[in-house]
Amino acid sequence: MVNNFSKSNLENIKTIINSDIVKNIQDILVQQKTTSYLVGGSIRDALIGNPLQDIDISISCNPLDTGLKIANSLNGKLISLHSPSKLFRIIVNHPNSSLNIDLTQTKGDIKSDLQKRDFTINSLAIPLSVQTKKAAPIIIDPFNGIEDIRKKTIRLVEQNAIDDDPLRMLRAQRLAASLKFSIDNKTKIDIREKSSKLTSVSPERIRDEFLTILSCKNVGNSLYELDNLNLLNILIPELIDCKKIIQPQYHHWDVFNHSIQTAEYIGYIIQETPIENYDLPFDFLQYTNSVKNYFETPYSDNQNKLTLLKLAALLHDIGKPTTEFKDDSGKISFIGHDKKGSEITEKILDRLRLSKHGIEYINKLVFYHLRPNQISNNQNLPSKKALYRYFRDLGNISCDILYLSLADYLSARGPNISIEEWNWQRKLMKYIYNNHNTNIDNKPYNYMDGKEIMKKFNLQSGPIVGRLIEYANEAYHTGEIKNKKQAFSFLDKKLKKGDYIA
């Protein structure tokens, strides 16, 4: 039993124990005459000084019956997470947040129960039945978890912890990333040796851990660590094919490192945070509350757009290994890698069991990732027609992709980028962004419908009529026509020139 920690951190634990929710739970547990312990991450987070996210409680009686009583008392919802281990979760919703209370049944004494947990920093327990408001919390720590918290170390409780649940290999990196800890060297060796066991885990569980890793800061470090642990090649083997794929001379990194750096830079660019070793301005757009909310509001697969953008950045050049071409002069090109990449991306995301909503968003970003720089040339800002087509085609990702484009360009040039290059990229992306409302919210052209066009030009119903309507729509929004008479004249010229075939 350990009571040796800073006073403020111990107060955090007392605050949890004496909270209304825990007191309410304690009252029910006393009625059930059950031995109970606060365990795991809530103790760890309190000792670190992090906000309370979840509460884990181990009880000696049936967690289903007890869970129902607690859920009813707290107006929460009880769900089963894993029937064989009798793990239940109570979800308590508050106006702006929710709290998860996990209940599991103690198997034997508390020490043997803690021995079955994943990492030492989670193998801590506090007996709820003997705590008082005045007394210092009694922390049961049989595997030196508190010392590992002090050292900021992720260490397996036992070597067979991975065999019991191979997902713990990913969880090690997720905890390292979220807590800013390091994985113990012995634990790293165990993960490398058993990395292939990850294939036995359900894709849904892998997806959730991987996306949570991507949601953390310094995602580049996490991705390199996953590669070092032999886990990245299991998560996305197609990404490993990008290693040592040399790019044209203006690129600083090969495709693999470029992809990781692009994912790393996305967060910095959105949040306008300077990047180490880059003496560049990062005020692309003001990081207002509206921008923050846009990227941080949950969007798909329990993740926000910032996390999904990082995944799109990681995969944006995934089509390069299969489209690599070197001509007689040695010039390297990857023609069509954007389209090929979107096909590969869809397969990867489907394999990871992302939702249809998430797949469509990421896949569209990969498919169009070259578009922002394609609508301008020779450092000329894009024309009205180019902007109209850009917003028409990209729709809901037309602004999101600008951040991806900046991250892509910065990681392509790397430390070789000049202030002039960067300022032009910022100017171009800001110009496109500022034209968003002018283009995306325009009402469709409605001077005439398909029936009028067929009657006027003696046409049969078919794709040609749809193309002519779109031509008129584009001409209207770019200022080429302003009324029905001009529209008929414009379309007449198109028909005579045969442009409608294009």
N, C-alpha and C positions, 0 to 999 in steps of 0.2 A: 504494500500500500504506500502511495506516495502523496505527500502534501507539499512538496517543495516546488513552488512556482511563484511567479510574480504576484503581488497582491491584487493588482488590477485584473489579471487574467483569472485568478481564482474567484474574484467578484463576478466576472462574466458567467462562470459556472453556477454560482449561487443565484444569480439572476434568472438563469434558465430553470433551476430546480424550484425556485420560489415563484415562478411565473404562474399566472392563473390557469393556463392550459395544463402544465405539468401537475399543479396541485389538484386540478380536476381529475386528471388521470390517476394520481396517487389515491384519491378517495375511492375510486372504482376498484383499484387494485387491492386496497385494504379490504373492501367488501368481498372481493373474490378470494381473499386469504392466499394471495400468490406472492412469491418472491420475485422482485423486479429490479432491473438494472437499467440505467441510462448507459448506452454503449455507443462506441464508434465515432462517426464524423462530427456529431454535435459537441462532444467533449474536445475533440481535436480543434475544431474551429474556435471554440471558446478560449482555449489555451493560446491559440495564435492571435486572437483578437478579431476574428472575422465575424460578420453578421450570421445569425442563426438561419440556416437554410432548411434543415430537416431535423427531425428527432427520431432516434432509433432506440427502441426499448425491447429488452429481452425479458420474457416472463416464463414462469414455470408451468402455468396452466394453459389450456387450449386458447390460442390467440384469436380464433374465429369468434367464440362466444364473448370473450373480453373485448375484442375489437368492435363488435356490434354495439356493446354497451357504451364504449368510449365514443364511437361515431355518433350515436344518438345524443349523447350528452353534449358534444361539441357542434352539433348540426353539421357533421361531416359525412363523407361518403366512404364506405369500406369496399376495397377491391382486393382480389387475390392476385399476388404477383408470381408465386411459385408454389404450387400445391405440395409437391413432395417435401419441401423444407418448411411448410406451414408458415409462409411469409405473407403478411397482409399489410396493406397500406391504407391509412385513413387520410383523406384529402380534406383539409379544412380551408375553405375559401374566405378571404377577407376582401374588402372593397378594391384594394389595389395590389393584392398579392395572394399567395396561397401557401399553406404549410403542409408538408407531408410528414406523417407520423407512421413509422414502420414498426410493426410488431412481429417478433419471431419467438419461437418457443425455445427455451434453454434446453440444451441436450447435456444432461449431467450437471457437473459443477461449473461455476462461472469461468474458472481458469481453462478448462478443456473447451468451453464454448468460445472463449477468446482465441484459443489456439487454432480454431478453424477459420478465423477471419483472414482477410487478405494481407494487410500490411500492419506493421507494428504501430504506426501512428493511429490506426483505427482499432487497435486491440486494447482499448481502455474501457473501464466500466466504473459506474458510480452506483452503489446500492441505494435505491430511492427510499427504502423503508427506514433507514437509520439517519437520514439527513435532517438537520434542523436549520432554522434561519440563522442562528448565531455561529454554529460550528463551521470550521473550515471543511470543505468538501473532502470526502474520503475517495481517493482515486485508486482503483485497482489496476496495476500496470505490470503484469508478469513478464512482458517481453521488451521492456525498456522503450516503450513507445514515446514517453515524454522526452527521453534523451534524444531520440531521433527527431522529434519536433524541434528541439533546441538546435540540433545539427542541420535541420532542414533536409532530412534524408528520407527517401522512400525505400523501405526494406521489407522483403517478404517475411511473414511470421515463420513459415516453414517452406522448404523447397517444394513440397508437394502441393502447395497452395495453387500453383498454376495448373496442376493436373485436375484439381477439384473444379476449377473454373478457368479455362484458358483466356477468357475475356479480361482477366486480371492483368494480362500483359499490356493491353491497351490502356487499362485503367491506371497503371503505373505512370504512363506518360501523361495521361489526363490530369492526374493529381500533381505531378511535377510541374506541369504548365500552369495550372490554376493556382497552386500554392507558391510557385516559384521555388520549388525544392529540386533536389537532384536525386537521381536513382542510384542506389548503392551498387557498387561494382559487381558484387556477387549476384545481386538480383539481375543485373544486366546480362551476366553470363548465362544465368538460368533462362532468361527470356530468349536469348539468341538460340540456345540449344533446343528450346521447346516451341519456337515460333510457329512451326508448321501445325501445331495443335489449334491455332486460331481458326483453321478451316472447319473445325467441328462446332464452332459457335454459330448460332442463327444469324443470318444477315441483318436482321432488325436490331439485334443487340450491338453488333459491330457498327452499324450505321450510327446509332445513338452516341456511342463512345467516340467515334471518329469525328462526328460533327461537333461534339462538345470540345474536343481538342482544337478543332479549327476555330472555334468561337473564342479561344483564349488569345491573349496578346503574344507577340513574338512567335507567331505560327511557323515562321521559317525554321527556328531552332527546333520546334517540335517535329517538323517534317524530316529534318536531317536526323534527329534522334530516332524516329521511327524507322528510317532507312538503316541506321546503324544497328538497330535491334532486330533487323531482318523481318520487320513487320510491314513495311511499306510495299514490299514486293508481293505480299499476300493480299493487302488491301487493294492496291491498284497495280497489278503486274505490268500493265501497258505503260505506266509511268517510268518503270525501270528501263524500258526499251529506249527512252529518251536520253539515257546516259551516253555520253561521248558522241552524240549527234552534233557535229560541228555546224555552226551557223555562218552566214556571210560575215565579212570582216567587221562591219559596223556593230555586230553583236559582241558583248563582252563575255557572256557565258554560253556554255553548251545548252541544249534544250532543257535538260533535266534541271540544272541549276537556275536557268532563266525562269522556269515555271515556278520553282519554289520562291525565288525572289519576288516574282510578280504577286504571288499570294501574300507574301510578307508586306509588300508595299501598299496594298489596298487599304488597310486600316489606317496607316499613316496619312495617306492622301485624303481619305474621307474626313478624318478628324483633324486635318491640317497640322500634323505633328512633325517637326523636323526629324529627318533621318540622319543617324550618325554617319559621319564622313561625307555628307552631301551639303555643300554650302549653297543651297538653293531655296528660293521662296516657295512656301507650300500653301499660299492663300489662293487656291483655285476658286473656291466659293466659300462664303462664310459658313462656319460650322454652327449654324443656328439650331435652336431647339427643334424646329420643324425638320431640318436635315437629320439631326440626331434621332428624332422619333421615327422618321421614315426608315432609317437603316436598322434601328434597334427594336422595332416592333415585331413580334413574332409573325412570320410569314408562311412557313411551310416546314413540316417535319420537326416541329417544336424548336425551330431556329429562326433567326432574323435574316434580313437580306444581306447584312454585312458578312455573316458566316457563309451564306450561299455564294456570295460574290468571291470570297476567298477560294471556295471549291471550284468555281468557274475559272478563276485565275490559275489555279493549279492545273486545270485540264485544258486551258485554251489552246495550247500547242500540241496536244496529244496526237494530232494527226500528222505531225512532221516526220516521224520515222517511216511511215508508209508512203509518204509523198516525196521523199528526198530524191533529188536529181542533180547530177553533176555533169555539166557539158564538157566538150573537148578542151575548153580553156581552163577548166577547173572551177568554174563558177557554180555555186550551190544555190538551188532554189527549192521551194516547197509549195509549188502551185497547187491550189485546191485543198491545202491543209485545213482551212477553216471548215469547209464542208465535210471533209473526211473526219475531221476532229469531232464534229457534232454527232456523226454516226457512232463513233467509238464512245463518246461521252454518254450517249443514251444507253448503250449497253452496260457501261460501268455503273451508272446510276440505277439502272434497273436491277443489276446484280446486288447493289447495296440496299435495294428495296426503298429507295426514295419515293415519295408520293408523286403522282402524275403532275401535280402543281409544281413541285420542286424541280422535277425533271424538265418540264417545259421551260421554266425560268432559266436554269443553268444552260440547257442545251441551246437556247436562243442566244444567250450571251456568247457562247463559244462560236456559234455559226456566224454571228455578225461582228466578231471582235475586231476585224480589220476596217469595218465600215467608216468610223469617224475620220480616219486619215485618208480614206479613199474618196471622200467628197470634196477634197481640196487638192490643189496642185500648185507647185512652184510658189508656195507660201502665199497663195491667194485664198481669201476666205470663200467659203462655198456660196454658190448662187442660190437664188430663191427656189429654183427648180430642184437643185440637189438637196436643199434642206427639206422641201416638201416630201420628196421621195424617201429621204432618211427617216423622217418621223412617221410617214405612212407605213413603211416596212417594219420599223423597229418597235413602234407602239409603246407598250408598257416598260420596255427596257431602254428606251432612247436616251434617258438621262443616266441611268445606272451604269451603262456601258462606257460612259465618258470617264468614270473613275478607273474602270478596268483598262481603258486605252492609255491613260496617263501612267498607271502602274506598269503596263506592258512596255511602254516606251522607255520609262526610267530604267527598268531592269534589262532592257535590250542594250542600252548604251552603257549602263553601269557607271563606274567612276569616270569614264571618258566623256560623259555628257557635258556639253557647254551650256553656259547660262543663256546664250542666244537660242539654242535648240529648245531648251526647257521653256523659256518664255513664249516661244512660238506655239508649243504644244498647249500651254496654259491658255493662251489667247484664243486658239482655235476651239478648244473644248468649251471655254466660257462663251464664245460666240454662238456655238451650237446650242448650249444650254439656255442662253438668253432668248433664243428664238423658239423655245419650247412652247410657250403659251400661244404664240402667233400661229403655230402650225398644228399642234396636236389637238387643240380645242376648237378648231374651225368646224363649223357645220358643213356637212357634205353639200356639194353643188346640187341645186334643186331647180334650175331653170327649166329643165326638161327631163322626161323619163324615157325609158327604153321604147315605149310605144310610139312616142313622138319621133324619136330617131328613126325607127323602122318605117314609119309613115312618110317622113320627110325624104329619106334616101332610098325608099323602096327596098328595104332589107328584110330578110327572114330572121326570126329569133335565133340567137346563137352567140358564141363567144365574141364575135366581132362587135356586137352591140355593147357588151360589157366593157370591152376595151375602149370604145368611143366614149362611153360615159366616164370612164376613168381619165381619158385624155381631157375631156371637158372639165372634170373636177380639178385636175392639176392646173390647167390653164386659168381657171377661175381663181384658185388660191395663190397663184404666182403673178396675178395681175394682167394676164394676157387677154382675158375677156371679162366683160362686166355685165353683159345682158344676153338675152336669148338670141337676138339678131347676130351678135358677134360670135356666139357659140355655134350657130348654124354655119356661119361663114368659115370659122376655124375648122370645124369637122369636115366641111366640104373639101377644103384644101387637103386635109389628111387623107380623105378617101381618094382624091385624084392622084395624090403622090404615092398612094399605097402604103402610107406609114402605119395604118392600122394593123398591118400584118406583123410588124415588129414586136 
